[in-house]
Amino acid sequence: MRIAVLATNPDLYSNKRLMEAGEQRGHEMHFISISNCYMDITARKPIIHYRGGEDLGKFDAVIPRVRPSLSFYGNAVLRQFEMQKSYLLNGPIAIGRAQDKLRTMQLLCSHDIEIPRTAFANSPLDTQNMIKTVGGAPVVIKLLEGTQGKGVVLAETAKAAESVINAFKSLKANILVQEFIKESAGTDLRCFVVGNKVVAAMERRAAEGEFRANIHLGGSGHKVKITPAERAISVAAAKVVGLKVCGVDIIRSNSGPKVLEVNASPGLEGVEGATGKDIAGMMIEHIEQHIANRKK
């Protein structure tokens, strides 16, 4: 098969692993930089050109690794591939949902999938009520545009929470305010979903003095055995958002697992290192199975 990895940096671990996994299984792999693509929207036959004028031609499948900063253009390129009848490992609508944290939370709640108590408001005049809505301080304040744990603040007191929220609001930033799950003790779970199955899971532990467990912020990843409830909520969250491949971040609370986030382009390095599993190979295998079923 002819498979494209649509991303921005060919040297990132995840992108290199996907290229290697596809080549090892005998496929013709191409790394396509999102920003180097351009399209003739009015063409009768949908075409995607590469910088310099090359027609990229038809791909059997496309693996999107779209960064939030390039989501508008990246999803436009994906739609063009979709019009060419390429199989998209994740589609532009689902990616757009996942990259909108507020929309994701609303979708999960509408399908009875547990999340931490969350509040959202436009005006600083509603700050105190937002804090009360999630049960009072301490609270977690999240920038909607933040990624990899950046733009996430723990406010220990109501006064501190008001100061942080109002500071963000003065910058016209959109934020979510969530309850702080104290019993999680600086850990969360990253469950990696491929198709309708959790294929790997790791526990992420925050660095000393830090409450965010993200690997990019110095956290560490460890293989973990998840419960049937954690497995079920991960698969359900992926299905609700519409993603075939994703990382579902879960926090363990006294009242059961709660979804923190659904990531449309989860990194492979941490989870492959922690579990020893060939996640990239599983993603390629999922494409193979889908293409084979489509040809029947």
BAMIPA-737335 format. One record per residue (C-alpha): x, y, z; residue number from 1; residue in one letter. Coordinates in nm, 2 decimals, decimal comma, padded with zeros to 4 digits. Last residue first. Layout:
BEGIN
<rogu c1="X" c2="Y" c3="Z" n="NUM" res="A"/>
...
***
This chain:
BEGIN
<rogu c1="-01,42" c2="-00,74" c3="00,00" n="296" res="K"/>
<rogu c1="-01,19" c2="-00,45" c3="-00,08" n="295" res="K"/>
<rogu c1="-01,30" c2="-00,24" c3="00,21" n="294" res="R"/>
<rogu c1="-01,23" c2="-00,53" c3="00,45" n="293" res="N"/>
<rogu c1="-00,87" c2="-00,55" c3="00,33" n="292" res="A"/>
<rogu c1="-00,83" c2="-00,17" c3="00,35" n="291" res="I"/>
<rogu c1="-00,96" c2="-00,18" c3="00,71" n="290" res="H"/>
<rogu c1="-00,73" c2="-00,47" c3="00,81" n="289" res="Q"/>
<rogu c1="-00,42" c2="-00,31" c3="00,66" n="288" res="E"/>
<rogu c1="-00,50" c2="00,03" c3="00,83" n="287" res="I"/>
<rogu c1="-00,53" c2="-00,14" c3="01,17" n="286" res="H"/>
<rogu c1="-00,20" c2="-00,33" c3="01,11" n="285" res="E"/>
<rogu c1="-00,03" c2="00,01" c3="01,05" n="284" res="I"/>
<rogu c1="-00,16" c2="00,13" c3="01,38" n="283" res="M"/>
<rogu c1="-00,05" c2="-00,19" c3="01,55" n="282" res="M"/>
<rogu c1="00,30" c2="-00,15" c3="01,41" n="281" res="G"/>
<rogu c1="00,33" c2="00,20" c3="01,55" n="280" res="A"/>
<rogu c1="00,22" c2="00,06" c3="01,89" n="279" res="I"/>
<rogu c1="00,49" c2="-00,20" c3="01,90" n="278" res="D"/>
<rogu c1="00,47" c2="-00,28" c3="02,27" n="277" res="K"/>
<rogu c1="00,75" c2="-00,25" c3="02,52" n="276" res="G"/>
<rogu c1="00,51" c2="-00,11" c3="02,78" n="275" res="T"/>
<rogu c1="00,69" c2="00,19" c3="02,92" n="274" res="A"/>
<rogu c1="00,91" c2="00,27" c3="02,62" n="273" res="G"/>
<rogu c1="00,62" c2="00,22" c3="02,37" n="272" res="E"/>
<rogu c1="00,40" c2="00,44" c3="02,59" n="271" res="V"/>
<rogu c1="00,65" c2="00,72" c3="02,63" n="270" res="G"/>
<rogu c1="00,78" c2="00,72" c3="02,27" n="269" res="E"/>
<rogu c1="00,44" c2="00,69" c3="02,09" n="268" res="L"/>
<rogu c1="00,31" c2="01,05" c3="02,13" n="267" res="G"/>
<rogu c1="-00,07" c2="01,09" c3="02,11" n="266" res="P"/>
<rogu c1="-00,21" c2="01,26" c3="01,80" n="265" res="S"/>
<rogu c1="-00,59" c2="01,28" c3="01,86" n="264" res="A"/>
<rogu c1="-00,56" c2="01,33" c3="02,24" n="263" res="N"/>
<rogu c1="-00,87" c2="01,28" c3="02,45" n="262" res="V"/>
<rogu c1="-00,86" c2="01,46" c3="02,78" n="261" res="E"/>
<rogu c1="-00,93" c2="01,43" c3="03,15" n="260" res="L"/>
<rogu c1="-01,16" c2="01,13" c3="03,16" n="259" res="V"/>
<rogu c1="-01,27" c2="01,02" c3="03,50" n="258" res="K"/>
<rogu c1="-01,22" c2="00,68" c3="03,66" n="257" res="P"/>
<rogu c1="-01,42" c2="00,59" c3="03,97" n="256" res="G"/>
<rogu c1="-01,58" c2="00,77" c3="04,27" n="255" res="S"/>
<rogu c1="-01,26" c2="00,77" c3="04,48" n="254" res="N"/>
<rogu c1="-01,08" c2="00,91" c3="04,18" n="253" res="S"/>
<rogu c1="-00,84" c2="00,77" c3="03,92" n="252" res="R"/>
<rogu c1="-00,76" c2="01,01" c3="03,64" n="251" res="I"/>
<rogu c1="-00,78" c2="00,92" c3="03,28" n="250" res="I"/>
<rogu c1="-00,60" c2="01,05" c3="02,97" n="249" res="D"/>
<rogu c1="-00,73" c2="00,89" c3="02,65" n="248" res="V"/>
<rogu c1="-00,46" c2="00,86" c3="02,37" n="247" res="G"/>
<rogu c1="-00,61" c2="00,82" c3="02,03" n="246" res="C"/>
<rogu c1="-00,66" c2="00,61" c3="01,72" n="245" res="V"/>
<rogu c1="-00,99" c2="00,55" c3="01,55" n="244" res="K"/>
<rogu c1="-01,13" c2="00,88" c3="01,68" n="243" res="L"/>
<rogu c1="-01,49" c2="00,98" c3="01,66" n="242" res="G"/>
<rogu c1="-01,52" c2="01,19" c3="01,98" n="241" res="V"/>
<rogu c1="-01,78" c2="00,95" c3="02,12" n="240" res="V"/>
<rogu c1="-01,59" c2="00,64" c3="02,00" n="239" res="K"/>
<rogu c1="-01,27" c2="00,75" c3="02,17" n="238" res="A"/>
<rogu c1="-01,45" c2="00,83" c3="02,49" n="237" res="A"/>
<rogu c1="-01,62" c2="00,49" c3="02,49" n="236" res="A"/>
<rogu c1="-01,30" c2="00,30" c3="02,43" n="235" res="V"/>
<rogu c1="-01,13" c2="00,48" c3="02,72" n="234" res="S"/>
<rogu c1="-01,44" c2="00,44" c3="02,95" n="233" res="I"/>
<rogu c1="-01,44" c2="00,07" c3="02,89" n="232" res="A"/>
<rogu c1="-01,07" c2="00,01" c3="02,96" n="231" res="R"/>
<rogu c1="-01,10" c2="00,21" c3="03,28" n="230" res="E"/>
<rogu c1="-01,40" c2="00,02" c3="03,39" n="229" res="A"/>
<rogu c1="-01,23" c2="-00,32" c3="03,31" n="228" res="P"/>
<rogu c1="-00,94" c2="-00,21" c3="03,53" n="227" res="T"/>
<rogu c1="-00,60" c2="-00,10" c3="03,41" n="226" res="I"/>
<rogu c1="-00,27" c2="-00,28" c3="03,46" n="225" res="K"/>
<rogu c1="00,01" c2="-00,04" c3="03,45" n="224" res="V"/>
<rogu c1="00,34" c2="00,01" c3="03,26" n="223" res="K"/>
<rogu c1="00,53" c2="00,31" c3="03,38" n="222" res="H"/>
<rogu c1="00,57" c2="00,66" c3="03,24" n="221" res="G"/>
<rogu c1="00,77" c2="00,94" c3="03,41" n="220" res="S"/>
<rogu c1="00,69" c2="01,31" c3="03,44" n="219" res="G"/>
<rogu c1="00,94" c2="01,57" c3="03,34" n="218" res="G"/>
<rogu c1="00,71" c2="01,82" c3="03,18" n="217" res="L"/>
<rogu c1="00,70" c2="01,65" c3="02,84" n="216" res="H"/>
<rogu c1="00,60" c2="01,32" c3="03,02" n="215" res="I"/>
<rogu c1="00,29" c2="01,49" c3="03,15" n="214" res="N"/>
<rogu c1="00,20" c2="01,41" c3="03,51" n="213" res="A"/>
<rogu c1="00,10" c2="01,75" c3="03,62" n="212" res="R"/>
<rogu c1="00,11" c2="01,80" c3="04,00" n="211" res="F"/>
<rogu c1="00,48" c2="01,90" c3="04,02" n="210" res="E"/>
<rogu c1="00,70" c2="01,92" c3="04,33" n="209" res="G"/>
<rogu c1="00,88" c2="01,59" c3="04,24" n="208" res="E"/>
<rogu c1="00,81" c2="01,49" c3="03,88" n="207" res="A"/>
<rogu c1="00,46" c2="01,38" c3="03,80" n="206" res="A"/>
<rogu c1="00,38" c2="01,01" c3="03,75" n="205" res="R"/>
<rogu c1="00,23" c2="00,88" c3="03,43" n="204" res="R"/>
<rogu c1="00,07" c2="00,53" c3="03,45" n="203" res="E"/>
<rogu c1="00,08" c2="00,35" c3="03,12" n="202" res="M"/>
<rogu c1="-00,17" c2="00,17" c3="02,90" n="201" res="A"/>
<rogu c1="-00,15" c2="-00,03" c3="02,58" n="200" res="A"/>
<rogu c1="-00,38" c2="-00,18" c3="02,31" n="199" res="V"/>
<rogu c1="-00,71" c2="-00,03" c3="02,44" n="198" res="V"/>
<rogu c1="-00,95" c2="-00,17" c3="02,18" n="197" res="K"/>
<rogu c1="-01,22" c2="-00,04" c3="01,94" n="196" res="N"/>
<rogu c1="-00,98" c2="00,07" c3="01,67" n="195" res="G"/>
<rogu c1="-00,65" c2="00,16" c3="01,83" n="194" res="V"/>
<rogu c1="-00,68" c2="00,31" c3="02,18" n="193" res="V"/>
<rogu c1="-00,38" c2="00,41" c3="02,39" n="192" res="F"/>
<rogu c1="-00,47" c2="00,46" c3="02,76" n="191" res="C"/>
<rogu c1="-00,27" c2="00,73" c3="02,93" n="190" res="R"/>
<rogu c1="-00,33" c2="00,71" c3="03,31" n="189" res="L"/>
<rogu c1="-00,29" c2="00,98" c3="03,57" n="188" res="D"/>
<rogu c1="-00,06" c2="01,05" c3="03,86" n="187" res="T"/>
<rogu c1="00,01" c2="01,35" c3="04,08" n="186" res="G"/>
<rogu c1="-00,16" c2="01,22" c3="04,40" n="185" res="A"/>
<rogu c1="-00,48" c2="01,10" c3="04,23" n="184" res="S"/>
<rogu c1="-00,64" c2="01,13" c3="04,57" n="183" res="E"/>
<rogu c1="-00,65" c2="01,51" c3="04,54" n="182" res="K"/>
<rogu c1="-00,88" c2="01,52" c3="04,24" n="181" res="I"/>
<rogu c1="-00,88" c2="01,90" c3="04,18" n="180" res="F"/>
<rogu c1="-01,21" c2="02,02" c3="04,05" n="179" res="E"/>
<rogu c1="-01,20" c2="02,18" c3="03,71" n="178" res="Q"/>
<rogu c1="-01,19" c2="02,54" c3="03,57" n="177" res="V"/>
<rogu c1="-01,18" c2="02,57" c3="03,19" n="176" res="L"/>
<rogu c1="-01,01" c2="02,86" c3="03,02" n="175" res="I"/>
<rogu c1="-01,05" c2="03,09" c3="02,72" n="174" res="N"/>
<rogu c1="-00,78" c2="03,36" c3="02,71" n="173" res="A"/>
<rogu c1="-00,88" c2="03,73" c3="02,65" n="172" res="K"/>
<rogu c1="-00,56" c2="03,84" c3="02,83" n="171" res="L"/>
<rogu c1="-00,76" c2="04,00" c3="03,11" n="170" res="S"/>
<rogu c1="-00,94" c2="03,66" c3="03,14" n="169" res="K"/>
<rogu c1="-00,62" c2="03,48" c3="03,20" n="168" res="F"/>
<rogu c1="-00,53" c2="03,72" c3="03,48" n="167" res="A"/>
<rogu c1="-00,88" c2="03,70" c3="03,62" n="166" res="N"/>
<rogu c1="-00,86" c2="03,32" c3="03,64" n="165" res="I"/>
<rogu c1="-00,52" c2="03,33" c3="03,80" n="164" res="V"/>
<rogu c1="-00,62" c2="03,58" c3="04,06" n="163" res="S"/>
<rogu c1="-00,95" c2="03,42" c3="04,14" n="162" res="E"/>
<rogu c1="-00,78" c2="03,08" c3="04,18" n="161" res="A"/>
<rogu c1="-00,52" c2="03,23" c3="04,42" n="160" res="A"/>
<rogu c1="-00,80" c2="03,38" c3="04,63" n="159" res="K"/>
<rogu c1="-00,99" c2="03,05" c3="04,63" n="158" res="A"/>
<rogu c1="-00,68" c2="02,87" c3="04,75" n="157" res="T"/>
<rogu c1="-00,45" c2="02,60" c3="04,61" n="156" res="E"/>
<rogu c1="-00,46" c2="02,71" c3="04,25" n="155" res="A"/>
<rogu c1="-00,32" c2="02,44" c3="04,02" n="154" res="L"/>
<rogu c1="-00,23" c2="02,57" c3="03,68" n="153" res="V"/>
<rogu c1="-00,25" c2="02,41" c3="03,33" n="152" res="V"/>
<rogu c1="-00,12" c2="02,63" c3="03,04" n="151" res="G"/>
<rogu c1="00,13" c2="02,37" c3="02,93" n="150" res="K"/>
<rogu c1="00,04" c2="02,01" c3="03,02" n="149" res="G"/>
<rogu c1="00,13" c2="01,87" c3="02,68" n="148" res="Q"/>
<rogu c1="-00,10" c2="02,12" c3="02,51" n="147" res="T"/>
<rogu c1="-00,28" c2="02,45" c3="02,60" n="146" res="G"/>
<rogu c1="-00,54" c2="02,62" c3="02,37" n="145" res="E"/>
<rogu c1="-00,83" c2="02,57" c3="02,62" n="144" res="L"/>
<rogu c1="-00,61" c2="02,71" c3="02,89" n="143" res="L"/>
<rogu c1="-00,67" c2="02,50" c3="03,20" n="142" res="K"/>
<rogu c1="-00,73" c2="02,60" c3="03,57" n="141" res="I"/>
<rogu c1="-00,72" c2="02,32" c3="03,83" n="140" res="V"/>
<rogu c1="-00,90" c2="02,39" c3="04,15" n="139" res="V"/>
<rogu c1="-00,81" c2="02,38" c3="04,52" n="138" res="P"/>
<rogu c1="-01,04" c2="02,54" c3="04,60" n="137" res="A"/>
<rogu c1="-01,42" c2="02,52" c3="04,57" n="136" res="G"/>
<rogu c1="-01,66" c2="02,24" c3="04,47" n="135" res="G"/>
<rogu c1="-01,65" c2="02,27" c3="04,09" n="134" res="V"/>
<rogu c1="-01,95" c2="02,52" c3="04,08" n="133" res="T"/>
<rogu c1="-01,80" c2="02,72" c3="04,37" n="132" res="K"/>
<rogu c1="-01,50" c2="02,81" c3="04,16" n="131" res="I"/>
<rogu c1="-01,71" c2="02,91" c3="03,87" n="130" res="M"/>
<rogu c1="-01,94" c2="03,12" c3="04,10" n="129" res="N"/>
<rogu c1="-01,64" c2="03,31" c3="04,22" n="128" res="Q"/>
<rogu c1="-01,52" c2="03,38" c3="03,86" n="127" res="T"/>
<rogu c1="-01,86" c2="03,49" c3="03,72" n="126" res="D"/>
<rogu c1="-01,77" c2="03,86" c3="03,71" n="125" res="L"/>
<rogu c1="-01,45" c2="03,77" c3="03,52" n="124" res="P"/>
<rogu c1="-01,69" c2="03,71" c3="03,22" n="123" res="S"/>
<rogu c1="-01,68" c2="03,43" c3="02,96" n="122" res="N"/>
<rogu c1="-01,76" c2="03,12" c3="03,17" n="121" res="A"/>
<rogu c1="-01,67" c2="02,75" c3="03,18" n="120" res="F"/>
<rogu c1="-01,70" c2="02,51" c3="03,47" n="119" res="A"/>
<rogu c1="-01,59" c2="02,15" c3="03,51" n="118" res="T"/>
<rogu c1="-01,65" c2="01,87" c3="03,76" n="117" res="R"/>
<rogu c1="-01,40" c2="01,60" c3="03,67" n="116" res="P"/>
<rogu c1="-01,51" c2="01,38" c3="03,38" n="115" res="I"/>
<rogu c1="-01,75" c2="01,08" c3="03,37" n="114" res="E"/>
<rogu c1="-01,89" c2="00,96" c3="03,04" n="113" res="I"/>
<rogu c1="-02,27" c2="01,00" c3="03,04" n="112" res="D"/>
<rogu c1="-02,29" c2="01,05" c3="02,66" n="111" res="H"/>
<rogu c1="-02,37" c2="01,42" c3="02,69" n="110" res="S"/>
<rogu c1="-02,09" c2="01,45" c3="02,94" n="109" res="C"/>
<rogu c1="-01,83" c2="01,32" c3="02,69" n="108" res="L"/>
<rogu c1="-01,96" c2="01,55" c3="02,41" n="107" res="L"/>
<rogu c1="-01,94" c2="01,86" c3="02,64" n="106" res="Q"/>
<rogu c1="-01,59" c2="01,77" c3="02,76" n="105" res="M"/>
<rogu c1="-01,47" c2="01,72" c3="02,40" n="104" res="T"/>
<rogu c1="-01,63" c2="02,05" c3="02,29" n="103" res="R"/>
<rogu c1="-01,45" c2="02,23" c3="02,57" n="102" res="L"/>
<rogu c1="-01,12" c2="02,07" c3="02,49" n="101" res="K"/>
<rogu c1="-01,14" c2="02,17" c3="02,12" n="100" res="D"/>
<rogu c1="-00,85" c2="01,97" c3="01,97" n="99" res="Q"/>
<rogu c1="-01,04" c2="01,65" c3="02,01" n="98" res="A"/>
<rogu c1="-01,34" c2="01,79" c3="01,82" n="97" res="R"/>
<rogu c1="-01,13" c2="01,91" c3="01,54" n="96" res="G"/>
<rogu c1="-00,95" c2="01,58" c3="01,51" n="95" res="I"/>
<rogu c1="-01,29" c2="01,40" c3="01,49" n="94" res="A"/>
<rogu c1="-01,41" c2="01,63" c3="01,21" n="93" res="I"/>
<rogu c1="-01,08" c2="01,60" c3="01,03" n="92" res="P"/>
<rogu c1="-01,07" c2="01,22" c3="01,02" n="91" res="G"/>
<rogu c1="-00,84" c2="00,99" c3="01,20" n="90" res="N"/>
<rogu c1="-00,67" c2="00,69" c3="01,03" n="89" res="L"/>
<rogu c1="-00,78" c2="00,85" c3="00,71" n="88" res="L"/>
<rogu c1="-00,85" c2="00,60" c3="00,42" n="87" res="Y"/>
<rogu c1="-00,79" c2="00,78" c3="00,09" n="86" res="S"/>
<rogu c1="-01,10" c2="00,84" c3="-00,12" n="85" res="K"/>
<rogu c1="-00,95" c2="01,14" c3="-00,30" n="84" res="Q"/>
<rogu c1="-01,21" c2="01,36" c3="-00,13" n="83" res="M"/>
<rogu c1="-01,07" c2="01,24" c3="00,20" n="82" res="E"/>
<rogu c1="-00,73" c2="01,35" c3="00,09" n="81" res="F"/>
<rogu c1="-00,87" c2="01,70" c3="00,03" n="80" res="Q"/>
<rogu c1="-01,04" c2="01,69" c3="00,37" n="79" res="R"/>
<rogu c1="-00,71" c2="01,61" c3="00,53" n="78" res="L"/>
<rogu c1="-00,55" c2="01,91" c3="00,37" n="77" res="V"/>
<rogu c1="-00,82" c2="02,13" c3="00,52" n="76" res="A"/>
<rogu c1="-00,77" c2="01,96" c3="00,85" n="75" res="N"/>
<rogu c1="-00,40" c2="02,05" c3="00,85" n="74" res="G"/>
<rogu c1="-00,48" c2="02,41" c3="00,76" n="73" res="Y"/>
<rogu c1="-00,72" c2="02,46" c3="01,05" n="72" res="F"/>
<rogu c1="-00,53" c2="02,23" c3="01,29" n="71" res="S"/>
<rogu c1="-00,18" c2="02,39" c3="01,24" n="70" res="L"/>
<rogu c1="-00,13" c2="02,52" c3="01,59" n="69" res="S"/>
<rogu c1="-00,31" c2="02,22" c3="01,73" n="68" res="P"/>
<rogu c1="-00,05" c2="01,99" c3="01,58" n="67" res="R"/>
<rogu c1="-00,18" c2="01,74" c3="01,32" n="66" res="V"/>
<rogu c1="-00,03" c2="01,39" c3="01,31" n="65" res="R"/>
<rogu c1="-00,25" c2="01,24" c3="01,04" n="64" res="P"/>
<rogu c1="-00,19" c2="00,89" c3="00,91" n="63" res="I"/>
<rogu c1="-00,31" c2="00,88" c3="00,55" n="62" res="V"/>
<rogu c1="-00,42" c2="00,57" c3="00,36" n="61" res="A"/>
<rogu c1="-00,43" c2="00,43" c3="00,01" n="60" res="D"/>
<rogu c1="-00,26" c2="00,74" c3="-00,12" n="59" res="F"/>
<rogu c1="-00,35" c2="00,90" c3="-00,45" n="58" res="K"/>
<rogu c1="-00,12" c2="01,15" c3="-00,63" n="57" res="G"/>
<rogu c1="00,12" c2="01,39" c3="-00,46" n="56" res="L"/>
<rogu c1="00,11" c2="01,62" c3="-00,77" n="55" res="D"/>
<rogu c1="00,45" c2="01,79" c3="-00,76" n="54" res="E"/>
<rogu c1="00,44" c2="02,17" c3="-00,81" n="53" res="G"/>
<rogu c1="00,75" c2="02,29" c3="-00,62" n="52" res="G"/>
<rogu c1="00,59" c2="02,27" c3="-00,28" n="51" res="R"/>
<rogu c1="00,36" c2="01,96" c3="-00,29" n="50" res="Y"/>
<rogu c1="00,03" c2="01,96" c3="-00,47" n="49" res="H"/>
<rogu c1="-00,29" c2="01,80" c3="-00,35" n="48" res="I"/>
<rogu c1="-00,55" c2="01,72" c3="-00,62" n="47" res="I"/>
<rogu c1="-00,93" c2="01,68" c3="-00,61" n="46" res="P"/>
<rogu c1="-01,06" c2="01,60" c3="-00,96" n="45" res="K"/>
<rogu c1="-01,28" c2="01,88" c3="-01,09" n="44" res="R"/>
<rogu c1="-01,03" c2="02,13" c3="-00,97" n="43" res="A"/>
<rogu c1="-01,18" c2="02,43" c3="-00,78" n="42" res="T"/>
<rogu c1="-00,99" c2="02,37" c3="-00,45" n="41" res="I"/>
<rogu c1="-00,65" c2="02,36" c3="-00,62" n="40" res="D"/>
<rogu c1="-00,45" c2="02,26" c3="-00,32" n="39" res="M"/>
<rogu c1="-00,12" c2="02,33" c3="-00,14" n="38" res="Y"/>
<rogu c1="00,10" c2="02,11" c3="00,07" n="37" res="C"/>
<rogu c1="00,43" c2="02,22" c3="00,22" n="36" res="N"/>
<rogu c1="00,28" c2="02,33" c3="00,55" n="35" res="S"/>
<rogu c1="00,14" c2="01,98" c3="00,62" n="34" res="I"/>
<rogu c1="00,48" c2="01,81" c3="00,56" n="33" res="S"/>
<rogu c1="00,42" c2="01,47" c3="00,39" n="32" res="I"/>
<rogu c1="00,64" c2="01,17" c3="00,49" n="31" res="F"/>
<rogu c1="00,58" c2="00,89" c3="00,24" n="30" res="H"/>
<rogu c1="00,57" c2="00,52" c3="00,31" n="29" res="M"/>
<rogu c1="00,55" c2="00,25" c3="00,04" n="28" res="E"/>
<rogu c1="00,44" c2="-00,06" c3="00,24" n="27" res="H"/>
<rogu c1="00,63" c2="-00,38" c3="00,30" n="26" res="G"/>
<rogu c1="00,55" c2="-00,44" c3="00,67" n="25" res="R"/>
<rogu c1="00,89" c2="-00,31" c3="00,77" n="24" res="Q"/>
<rogu c1="00,83" c2="00,00" c3="00,57" n="23" res="E"/>
<rogu c1="00,51" c2="00,07" c3="00,76" n="22" res="G"/>
<rogu c1="00,67" c2="00,02" c3="01,10" n="21" res="A"/>
<rogu c1="00,97" c2="00,24" c3="01,00" n="20" res="E"/>
<rogu c1="00,75" c2="00,53" c3="00,88" n="19" res="M"/>
<rogu c1="00,54" c2="00,51" c3="01,19" n="18" res="L"/>
<rogu c1="00,84" c2="00,49" c3="01,42" n="17" res="R"/>
<rogu c1="01,00" c2="00,80" c3="01,25" n="16" res="K"/>
<rogu c1="00,67" c2="01,00" c3="01,30" n="15" res="N"/>
<rogu c1="00,64" c2="00,90" c3="01,66" n="14" res="S"/>
<rogu c1="01,01" c2="00,98" c3="01,74" n="13" res="Y"/>
<rogu c1="01,00" c2="01,32" c3="01,58" n="12" res="L"/>
<rogu c1="01,26" c2="01,36" c3="01,30" n="11" res="D"/>
<rogu c1="01,00" c2="01,40" c3="01,02" n="10" res="P"/>
<rogu c1="00,86" c2="01,72" c3="01,18" n="9" res="N"/>
<rogu c1="00,53" c2="01,87" c3="01,05" n="8" res="T"/>
<rogu c1="00,28" c2="01,58" c3="01,00" n="7" res="A"/>
<rogu c1="00,09" c2="01,38" c3="00,74" n="6" res="L"/>
<rogu c1="00,23" c2="01,03" c3="00,74" n="5" res="V"/>
<rogu c1="00,14" c2="00,89" c3="00,40" n="4" res="A"/>
<rogu c1="00,07" c2="00,53" c3="00,30" n="3" res="I"/>
<rogu c1="00,09" c2="00,36" c3="-00,04" n="2" res="R"/>
<rogu c1="00,00" c2="00,00" c3="00,00" n="1" res="M"/>
***
